[in-house]
Amino acid sequence: MLFRKRFDRAREYQRHVRGLDKEEDQKKDEVPEEEDLRPPKQEEKVKLERGDTFAMLLAAFYTLFLPALGVLLLVIAVAYLFFRLF
């Protein structure tokens, strides 16, 4: 690592501020078990509440349909002006 001394000094300062010794800090830096990295199972997923489906559909409408409608109207207006003027 290019700045190894600075990195080590910064980590020592963090340990000092947090009040940790090296063993406690290394326990926190350990990579979790492989099973912890897997996506949640079907039964562990969050259930939708009553109005969530409507909110998602409304958000999709605002995000997808309205900009597409705006672009379509802009293209029609440009085509109308082009054919009307020439």
HUHU-V399502 format. One record per residue. N is the residue number from 1. RES is the residue in one small letter. SS is DSSP state (alpha for helix, beta for strand, coil for the rest). D_FIRST is the distance of its C-alpha to the first C-alpha in Angstrom with 2 decimals. Layout:
((N;RES;SS;D_FIRST) (N;RES;SS;D_FIRST))
//
This chain:
((1;m;coil;0.00) (2;l;coil;3.77) (3;f;coil;5.75) (4;r;alpha;5.37) (5;k;alpha;9.10) (6;r;alpha;10.16) (7;f;alpha;8.92) (8;d;alpha;10.72) (9;r;alpha;13.55) (10;a;alpha;14.03) (11;r;alpha;14.27) (12;e;alpha;16.70) (13;y;alpha;18.66) (14;q;alpha;18.98) (15;r;alpha;20.27) (16;h;alpha;22.62) (17;v;alpha;23.98) (18;r;alpha;24.57) (19;g;coil;26.05) (20;l;coil;24.03) (21;d;coil;23.07) (22;k;alpha;20.10) (23;e;alpha;22.27) (24;e;alpha;23.49) (25;d;alpha;20.11) (26;q;alpha;18.88) (27;k;alpha;22.12) (28;k;alpha;21.46) (29;d;alpha;18.03) (30;e;coil;19.67) (31;v;coil;20.31) (32;p;coil;24.04) (33;e;coil;26.48) (34;e;alpha;27.13) (35;e;alpha;30.49) (36;d;alpha;29.09) (37;l;alpha;27.23) (38;r;coil;30.47) (39;p;coil;32.59) (40;p;coil;35.51) (41;k;coil;38.75) (42;q;alpha;41.80) (43;e;alpha;43.48) (44;e;alpha;40.43) (45;k;coil;40.32) (46;v;coil;41.69) (47;k;coil;45.33) (48;l;coil;46.49) (49;e;coil;48.79) (50;r;coil;52.12) (51;g;coil;51.19) (52;d;alpha;47.75) (53;t;alpha;49.13) (54;f;alpha;51.14) (55;a;alpha;48.20) (56;m;alpha;46.03) (57;l;alpha;48.87) (58;l;alpha;49.44) (59;a;alpha;45.78) (60;a;alpha;45.85) (61;f;alpha;49.07) (62;y;alpha;47.64) (63;t;alpha;44.43) (64;l;alpha;45.96) (65;f;alpha;49.70) (66;l;alpha;50.15) (67;p;alpha;47.71) (68;a;alpha;49.21) (69;l;alpha;52.66) (70;g;alpha;51.72) (71;v;alpha;50.49) (72;l;alpha;53.63) (73;l;alpha;55.87) (74;l;alpha;54.14) (75;v;alpha;54.70) (76;i;alpha;58.32) (77;a;alpha;58.88) (78;v;alpha;57.53) (79;a;alpha;59.66) (80;y;alpha;62.68) (81;l;alpha;62.31) (82;f;alpha;61.79) (83;f;alpha;64.87) (84;r;alpha;66.97) (85;l;alpha;66.45) (86;f;coil;66.88))
//
